[in-house]
Amino acid sequence: MFMECINVFNKSIRGASHLANGKPCQDYSISFSENGVQILVVCDGHGGETYFRSDIGAKLAAEVTLDILKGFSNSMGANPFSECSFSITAKPRKNPFVDSEGNRLRYEDMNESQKGYAKQAQAYTEASSKCVKEQKLMNELLRQIYNQWKNEISIHCDSHPFSSSELSKLNGKNIEKAYGCTLLAYLQTESYWLSFQIGDGKILFCNKNLSWSSPIQEDCNCFLNYTTSLCDNYAIDEFRYAFCGNGFLPFSVFLCSDGLEGSLRTEANIQDFYEQIIELCADEEDVNAELADYLPKLSEMGNKDDISISGAVYMKKSNIDGFSKSLDIQRKKRAIQNEKISKKNELDKISTKIETLEVKLSKYIETRSSLKSAIDNFRRSIQSKEKEFTDNEDIISSIQKDIRELQEELKRKEKDFNEWVFTVKNEIASLEEENIDDERSEDSIMSFFKFW
């Protein structure tokens, strides 16, 4: 049963860094709603020097996708995916269990990146045998979009030939590189939906209870600043897609470029942002006007990249009160969850501090043991030196005693000597008196006296 569409919207804004550097907005988005069919598209042109026409490539990709999805919905009848619910990731380009040199790899010997690729390859293999007819239909649709995009690029390039400086930037690569971009798209009718993606960005579903999920599987080839692209040589194999014709239709759908993801940073922040948009739809506010006002500010506060969003909110008017209640409950739950996370972070910080201090304590205990050993060695050295000092003191005392004894002996000897000199002087004086007339004897005696 088709739900009344309250609002379908899209907005692409030029990022703060592009404004500062004079670059164009390289994102492009589209939303369409007519006769029970909704189509959402977001494209993000690449920013490197090689992709100097990526803004045009993004616009062409979005417009081609819209036209072909319109034709698909008109030509496929009521439900080409009847009773099916299916999702598949990108086709692996290589055997994950064989390395670049042809050697066999065991899963347990792989690094985390290799394990991720192996899991993705296994998921693709398991899914490829299911819903074969519907997969063929999707692959034909994707090939048609890809080929038409290339045709539009050729037409544009013929009417706007590359300059010599542009050719030097392209450096011999295919002309598609100049127009390189990602592509995210969603089509919903009264009885089925389909979605596909190549490159980064995010597609999210929300049900009536505000429970969030993504219909598109992750691709481990999209990480950090690397992304798959429409301009890749094997772009058809790099598409991930999903479809459902079993009666499940989401309450709301949001597509965004990586500029929104990078600026809001966390899944919880993205969901909260989308819930505010749903609330605007429930209040019948002008979502596009609100986005036009807020997204430039978000880019300035966030990663300063271009931002694109395209979405649809499906809601019966009779369910608005129920939605408001669900939103209130969801926000309270999220507030509790955030508080839990905050408290858990506090506990983790304390635990981290304890672990840091324990490591520090262990080092100091080890140092203490080393210092104690050094002190013990030092004490033994001191004891040895103290004994050496004591022995030295004993020797000093002995020498000092010898000196004192010799000094006493010297005093006695000097006294005896002085007494002897006095006696000799007296004897000489007596001799002088007895031999005063003997000149020779006198001279001899005086010389002897002077000697003393």
Number of C-alpha atoms within 10 A of each C-alpha: 8 15 15 12 19 17 22 23 22 24 23 26 24 20 28 22 15 16 14 9 9 9 14 16 22 28 31 31 30 24 21 18 17 9 7 13 19 22 27 29 30 35 36 34 29 24 17 11 12 20 22 20 24 29 25 22 33 28 23 23 32 27 19 19 28 22 12 16 24 17 11 13 20 11 10 11 8 14 17 19 22 14 12 16 17 19 22 24 26 24 19 18 10 12 14 22 16 12 13 9 6 9 9 12 14 11 14 8 9 15 9 11 10 17 17 16 19 20 14 23 20 15 18 18 15 11 16 15 10 14 14 11 11 16 21 11 14 18 15 13 15 22 15 16 22 18 13 17 25 20 13 15 21 15 12 14 16 10 9 9 12 14 9 9 9 16 15 12 16 19 10 8 12 12 19 22 21 28 27 28 34 27 26 30 25 28 22 24 20 17 20 25 26 22 22 24 31 25 27 28 24 20 25 19 21 21 15 16 14 19 12 17 13 14 21 22 18 17 22 17 18 15 11 7 7 10 17 24 25 27 22 15 12 13 17 21 17 22 24 23 25 21 25 23 21 15 16 13 22 20 20 24 24 24 25 27 29 23 25 24 19 17 21 20 14 10 11 13 13 18 19 16 13 18 18 14 22 28 18 15 22 21 11 11 14 13 20 17 11 13 20 14 12 12 23 20 14 20 23 14 12 19 20 22 27 28 31 30 30 28 30 29 23 22 22 14 14 8 12 15 11 13 20 14 13 16 20 12 14 17 15 12 12 14 12 12 12 13 12 12 13 12 12 12 12 12 12 13 12 12 12 12 12 13 12 12 12 12 12 12 14 12 12 13 12 12 12 13 12 12 14 12 12 12 13 12 12 13 13 12 12 14 12 12 12 13 12 12 13 12 12 12 12 12 12 12 12 12 12 12 12 12 12 12 12 12 12 12 12 12 12 12 12 12 12 12 12 12 12 12 13 12 12 14 14 12 11 16 14 11 14 16 10 10 13 11 10 11 10 11 14 16 11 11 17 15 11 11 13 7 7 9
